[in-house]
């Protein structure tokens, strides 16, 4: 996991993904929920609108794609877990590239506050629990998730 200001991602990242970041920003500007290809199926962006929650969070990991998550309206708490310490809730689905987990007794190894200007990069070993209300009051959130195939990180 990498968590920092959107503008602080290293120059090699920005050079390699300049077209991706431009397309992500264009889609954020349009603000229409959906999934949009950037580099065919290798890199695409999802524009999401939802309400944060106080319970029933989604804890997931991915095998084929790395998540680059950017909140552009609202605030969301994200907890990270070691996948080896979690109980599998649903077996890995290669179509959705998702593995879901029960958290139960597990303690997160990191807790992030994702707000405009911050970005998080989640790798396949990062089980992330999203949609958590920042002040225990559910609120609307708008978020871009760029899905980048793992082959770009080999």
C-alpha positions as CSV (number, residue, x, y, z in Angstrom):
1,X,0.0,0.0,0.0
2,X,1.1,3.5,-0.8
3,X,-0.8,6.5,0.7
4,X,0.1,10.1,0.0
5,X,-0.9,13.3,-1.7
6,X,-2.1,12.8,-5.3
7,X,0.5,15.3,-6.4
8,X,3.4,13.5,-4.6
9,X,3.4,10.2,-6.6
10,X,6.9,9.9,-8.0
11,X,7.9,11.3,-11.3
12,X,8.4,7.8,-12.8
13,X,4.8,6.9,-11.9
14,X,3.5,10.2,-13.3
15,X,5.4,9.8,-16.5
16,X,4.3,6.2,-17.0
17,X,0.7,6.9,-16.1
18,X,0.3,10.5,-17.3
19,X,-2.4,9.5,-19.8
20,X,-4.1,7.5,-17.1
21,X,-4.2,10.4,-14.6
22,X,-5.4,12.8,-17.3
23,X,-8.3,10.4,-18.2
24,X,-9.1,9.8,-14.5
25,X,-9.3,13.6,-14.0
26,X,-11.5,14.0,-17.1
27,X,-13.9,11.4,-15.9
28,X,-13.9,13.0,-12.4
29,X,-14.8,16.3,-14.1
30,X,-17.7,14.6,-15.9
31,X,-18.8,13.0,-12.6
32,X,-20.9,10.2,-14.3
33,X,-20.8,6.9,-12.4
34,X,-19.6,4.0,-14.5
35,X,-16.6,2.0,-15.7
36,X,-14.4,3.5,-18.5
37,X,-11.5,1.9,-20.4
38,X,-8.2,3.8,-20.5
39,X,-5.8,1.3,-22.0
40,X,-8.2,-1.4,-23.2
41,X,-8.8,-3.9,-20.3
42,X,-5.3,-3.4,-18.8
43,X,-6.2,-0.1,-17.2
44,X,-9.7,1.3,-16.6
45,X,-11.4,3.8,-14.2
46,X,-14.5,3.4,-12.1
47,X,-16.4,6.5,-11.0
48,X,-18.4,5.6,-7.9
49,X,-21.0,7.5,-5.9
50,X,-22.2,5.9,-2.6
51,X,-22.9,6.6,1.0
52,X,-20.3,5.7,3.7
53,X,-21.6,3.3,6.4
54,X,-21.2,2.6,10.1
55,X,-21.4,-1.2,9.7
56,X,-21.5,-4.0,7.1
57,X,-18.3,-2.9,5.4
58,X,-16.8,-4.6,2.4
59,X,-13.3,-6.2,2.9
60,X,-11.7,-7.3,-0.3
61,X,-8.5,-7.9,-2.2
62,X,-7.7,-8.4,-5.9
63,X,-5.2,-10.6,-7.7
64,X,-5.1,-9.2,-11.2
65,X,-5.4,-5.5,-10.6
66,X,-3.9,-2.9,-8.3
67,X,-6.4,-0.2,-7.1
68,X,-5.5,3.5,-7.3
69,X,-8.2,5.1,-5.2
70,X,-9.0,8.8,-5.1
71,X,-11.8,10.4,-3.2
72,X,-12.8,13.7,-4.9
73,X,-15.9,14.6,-2.8
74,X,-16.3,13.5,0.8
75,X,-14.2,11.6,3.3
76,X,-13.9,7.8,3.8
77,X,-12.0,5.7,6.3
78,X,-10.2,2.6,4.9
79,X,-8.8,-0.1,7.0
80,X,-6.0,-2.5,5.8
81,X,-5.5,-6.1,6.8
82,X,-3.0,-8.8,6.3
83,X,-4.9,-11.3,4.0
84,X,-3.3,-14.2,5.8
85,X,-5.0,-13.2,9.1
86,X,-8.5,-13.0,7.6
87,X,-11.2,-15.6,7.1
88,X,-12.4,-16.0,3.5
89,X,-16.1,-15.0,3.1
90,X,-16.4,-15.7,-0.6
91,X,-13.9,-17.6,-2.8
92,X,-11.9,-15.6,-5.3
93,X,-14.0,-14.7,-8.4
94,X,-11.8,-14.2,-11.5
95,X,-14.6,-12.4,-13.4
96,X,-14.8,-9.6,-10.8
97,X,-11.2,-10.0,-9.6
98,X,-12.4,-10.0,-6.0
99,X,-11.8,-12.0,-2.9
100,X,-14.1,-11.1,0.1
101,X,-13.2,-11.6,3.7
102,X,-14.7,-11.7,7.2
103,X,-12.8,-9.4,9.5
104,X,-14.2,-10.5,12.9
105,X,-11.3,-10.6,15.4
106,X,-8.6,-9.2,13.0
107,X,-6.9,-5.9,13.8
108,X,-6.1,-3.6,10.9
109,X,-2.4,-2.9,10.3
110,X,-3.3,0.5,9.0
111,X,-6.2,2.9,9.0
112,X,-6.3,5.6,6.3
113,X,-8.5,8.7,5.9
114,X,-9.1,9.2,2.2
115,X,-10.1,12.7,1.4
116,X,-9.7,15.0,-1.7
117,X,-6.1,15.5,-2.4
118,X,-5.0,12.0,-1.1
119,X,-4.6,8.8,-3.0
120,X,-4.0,5.2,-2.0
121,X,-2.5,2.4,-4.1
122,X,-3.6,-1.1,-3.0
123,X,-1.7,-4.2,-4.1
124,X,-2.9,-7.8,-4.3
125,X,-1.7,-8.5,-0.7
126,X,-3.6,-5.5,0.7
127,X,-7.1,-6.5,1.9
128,X,-8.9,-3.2,2.2
129,X,-12.1,-2.4,4.0
130,X,-13.9,0.6,2.5
131,X,-17.0,2.7,2.8
132,X,-16.4,3.5,6.5
133,X,-18.0,6.7,7.7
134,X,-15.3,9.1,9.0
135,X,-17.4,10.5,11.9
136,X,-19.8,7.7,12.4
137,X,-22.4,9.5,10.3
138,X,-23.0,8.1,6.8
139,X,-22.5,10.7,4.1
140,X,-22.3,10.8,0.3
141,X,-18.9,10.2,-1.3
142,X,-17.6,10.4,-4.8
143,X,-14.6,8.4,-5.7
144,X,-12.4,7.3,-8.7
145,X,-10.8,3.8,-8.6
146,X,-8.3,3.2,-11.4
147,X,-7.7,-0.5,-11.9
148,X,-4.2,-1.1,-13.2
149,X,-3.2,-4.7,-14.3
150,X,-0.5,-6.1,-12.1
151,X,1.8,-6.7,-15.1
152,X,2.6,-3.0,-15.0
153,X,4.2,-3.5,-11.5
154,X,6.3,-6.6,-12.4
